[in-house]
């Protein structure tokens, strides 16, 4: 569809078909990261180390260690390591799928009250909005958030595929990808949405907490009284923030679908 056939200028803004199935699937993919908390609790429940596992002092990756014994000065033994590593992979895949299916324009306008949506498959042209430069910047920023989310997802997939006791540096690299890119993605999404939905504040706060903890971990080399707590302050907010973002998008998609069903009723 071109500007000539619609009578609109070439500067017309195109909104996505918010009710599209791909966006709903993308939102659910983001929400699926919450399975991590269930898996972690289950794996901790069958921990077989010499000492009970503590979220305050135990590293998350210890739960995915394949062998039992001493690792980096810690006694680890996680009989359900396959479940933990599978959870890492599923979490990462959910983030990558969300990044791929949720277009940048959709991500930018999903929490935008009153943003035009609907139309047929594809996109719907509307008149140019005021502050087109701001719109373009917002879409570009949303694209950055998608890229960062995808990188973070790829990182946690690596963490699951390459457990900490395999002797490979890819595990640490994957963890850093997840923590760094994930926290930055939440900061970007939070800034985009903070004035459009109260949940934007939660996403922004999650990004701030995660990035602050990551910096603290880098400065201290994780030599703190409770390294498990510090690592979870890096990771938990990312999981929560991504899920909240998925919730916002899922609610918008359902709202658009409800409007369409209502419009069909004679």
N, C-alpha and C positions, 0 to 999 in steps of 0.2 A: 504494500500500500504506500503510495507516495503522496507528497504534499499536493501535487497537481491533481490527483484523483479525489482527494478529500476536500480540497479547497482551503486547506490549512497551510500556514507558512512553513518553510523548511525548518524553522526554529521550534516547531511544536514539540511539546514534551510527550513522551510515550510512557504510559504507566503499564505495568504488566497485568496480565489476567490473573489477579490475586487469587481467584478461586480455583486455579489450575491444580490438578492432582499432584503434579511434580512438586509444587510448593508445600502441599500438605505432607507429602512423603519426606521432603527435606526437613520440615519442622519436627516430624516424628523422629527422624534420624537424630536430630539434636537432643530431643527429649530422652532418647534411648541411652544416653551416657549415664543416666541415673542408676542403671544396673550395676555400675561399679561399686556403689556403696553396699549393695546386697552381697555381691561377690566377695568383697573385702571382709565383711563381717563373717561370712561362711568360712573363708580360708583361715581367718584368725581363730575361729572356733575349733579348728582341728590342728592348730599349731602344736608341734611336737618337740620344740626346743627344750633345752635344759631349764630355761626360765620361761614363764608365761610371756606371751607377746604383749608388748605395751605400745599403744599408739603414740605415747609420749616420747619413748626412746627408740623404738624400732623403726627402721626405714621401710618405706612402702615396698621397695624392690626386694626386700628380704622375703616377702610373702611369695615372690615368684622364683626364688632361688631353687634350682633343680636338685642340688645335692644337700645332704645334711652334714654339718660340720662347721669348722671355723671359717669365717669369711671376713677378711679385713678387721679382725679382732672381735668379731661378733659371732656368737653361736647361733646358727640358723638351721631350721628344719621345718620345711613347709610341705607336708604330704599332699596338699591340694594345690600345689604350684601350677598345675595345668589349668585349673579353674581361674587362678589369678591372672595368668598370662593370657588366657583366652579373653578375659574381661578387658584387659588392656587393649587387645586387638579389636574387640567389638566396639569399645569406646572410641578408638581412633577411627575405625571405619565409619561410625556414625557421624563423627565430625567431618570427615572427608566428604561423605555423601551430602551432608547438609551444605557444605561449602560449594559443592558442584551443582546441586539442584536449586539452591536459593540464589536467584540472580541478584546482581548488585542493585538494580533499581527497586526490586521487591524488598531487599534488605533495608534499603533507605526509607521506603515509604510504608513498610509494614506497620509501624507504630505511629503513623502520621494520621491523626484524626481528620476525617473528611477528605482524605486523598482520594481522587477519583479512581475507580477500579471497575472491573467487569468487562463487558464486551465479549467478543468471540475469541477463539483460540489465538494466541499471539499477544498483541498489545492493543491498547486503546489510545488513539490520539486525542489530546486535549489542547486547549489554547495555552500559549506560553504563560507560565506563572511569573509573578514578580520575583525579581532576584534570581534570574536564570543562572547567573554565575554561581550563586550559592547552591542551587540545585545540582549543577554539574559537579561542583566540589564535593557535595554530599554523596553523589553516586560514585565518584572516584574513591572517596574515603570508604564507602561501603565495600567497594571492590578490594581495597586493602584489607578490610576486616575478613572478607571471604578467604583471601590468600593466606592470611595469618592463621585463620581457623584450620585451613587445610594443612598447613605446615605443622601445626600443633597436633592434628590428628595423625599425620604421618609419623610424627615423633613417638607418640604413645603406641602406635602399631610396632615400631621398631623395638620399643621397650618390651613389648610382649613376645616378640619373636626372638629377641636376643636377651635372655635373662642375665642378671648381674654377674653370676658366677661362671659365665662362659669364657671369660677372659678377653672379651672383645670390647673395644672402646665405643662401639656403636650404641651400647646400652646407655652410656652417659650422654652421648650425643643426642640420642632420641629423647632422653629425659629433659635435656636443656632445650631442645626444640619445643617440647610440650609446654614447659614452664614459661619460657620467654615469649614464644609466639602466642600461646594461649592467653597470657595476661594482657599482652598488647592488644589482641583481638577484642577482649572484653572492654578495654579502655576506649577503643575506637567505637564499638557498638554503643557503649554507655553514653559517650558524648553525642552520638547521632540521635539517641532516643531519650535522653534525660529530660527534655522539655515536652515530650510527647506522651510519655507513659511513666507512671510512678515506678514501674518495674525497671525503668532505665537507671534509676538510682541504685537499685540492687546490683545490676550488672556492672555499673561503674565502680561501686564499692568493692565488688569481687575482684575486678581488675586491679584496683589500687592495693588491696590486701595481698594479692598474689605477687604482684611486681615488687612490693616492698619487702615481702618475705624472701623473694628470690635475690634481691640485692643484699639483704642481710646475710643470706646463706653464702653468697659469693664473698662478701667482706670477711666473714668469720671462718670460711672454709668448712662450715657446718660443725665447727667445734664449739658447740653450745650444750648446756645441760640437758636440753630436750630436743635433740635433732629430729625426732619423729614428729613432734609438734610443729617445728619450723617447716619441715618438708610438707606437711599437710596444709599448712597455711599457704604454701605455694600451689599445691595441687587441688585441694578441695574446692576453693573458690572458682577455679576454672570449670570444674564439672558442674557446679551449681549455676554459674553464670551462663554457660552454654545451654543448659536445660531451660533456664528462664527465658533466654532468647528464643528457644524453640517454642516455648509456651506462648509468648507474645505473637509469634508468627502463626502458630496453629489457631489461636483465637481469632486473628484477623481473617484467616482463610475460612474458618467456620462462619464468621459473621457475614462475609461476602456470599457464601453459599446459602445462608439463611435468607438474605435479601433477595437472591435470585429465585429461591423457591417461593417466597412470598409474592414476588412479582408475577409468577406464573399462575397464581390462584386467581380465578375470575371474580 
